Amino acid sequence: MEQDQIIGKNLQALRKKLGFTQDQVAEYLTINREEISYYENGTRSMPSQLMSQISNLYGVDEYDFYEENFDLSSVNLALAFRAESLKPADLAQIAQFKKIVRNYLRMKTFAADESISS
């Protein structure tokens, strides 16, 4: 499978698992819904800036999009926000919150690894 298709498959699977529509994600990224469709179908490469933004919204690391056998069960649904009336500003706050949580969890793991090796 081609890299853009792998990324697209993961983008679509994560979006659906988290309950977002293509319209919501497009509005959050300030792009057209059609562009989301192109990225999810693997017919266009997603720019790295958009990939960074969407990884924050979905609560995953950017490299997760490249995983051919990405396990969706690893996505923390405790951070899933499902609401039909979410605005782009709401999504921006959700993305920022998820980014903070991911960074905290990384630091906690790093600190635990350091204490073990000491």
Secondary structure as the mmCIF struct_conf table of DSSP 4:
data_model
#
loop_
_struct_conf.conf_type_id
_struct_conf.id
_struct_conf.beg_label_comp_id
_struct_conf.beg_label_asym_id
_struct_conf.beg_label_seq_id
_struct_conf.end_label_comp_id
_struct_conf.end_label_asym_id
_struct_conf.end_label_seq_id
HELX_RH_AL_P HELX_RH_AL_P1 GLN A 3 LEU A 18
TURN_TY1_P TURN_TY1_P1 GLY A 19 GLY A 19
HELX_RH_AL_P HELX_RH_AL_P2 GLN A 22 LEU A 29
TURN_TY1_P TURN_TY1_P2 THR A 30 THR A 30
BEND BEND1 ILE A 31 ILE A 31
HELX_RH_AL_P HELX_RH_AL_P3 ARG A 33 ASN A 41
TURN_TY1_P TURN_TY1_P3 GLY A 42 GLY A 42
BEND BEND2 THR A 43 ARG A 44
HELX_LH_PP_P HELX_LH_PP_P1 SER A 45 PRO A 47
HELX_RH_AL_P HELX_RH_AL_P4 SER A 48 TYR A 58
TURN_TY1_P TURN_TY1_P4 GLY A 59 GLY A 59
BEND BEND3 VAL A 60 VAL A 60
HELX_RH_3T_P HELX_RH_3T_P1 GLU A 62 TYR A 66
TURN_TY1_P TURN_TY1_P5 GLU A 68 ASN A 69
HELX_RH_3T_P HELX_RH_3T_P2 LEU A 72 SER A 74
BEND BEND4 VAL A 75 VAL A 75
HELX_RH_3T_P HELX_RH_3T_P3 LEU A 77 LEU A 79
TURN_TY1_P TURN_TY1_P6 GLU A 84 SER A 85
HELX_RH_AL_P HELX_RH_AL_P5 PRO A 88 SER A 117
#
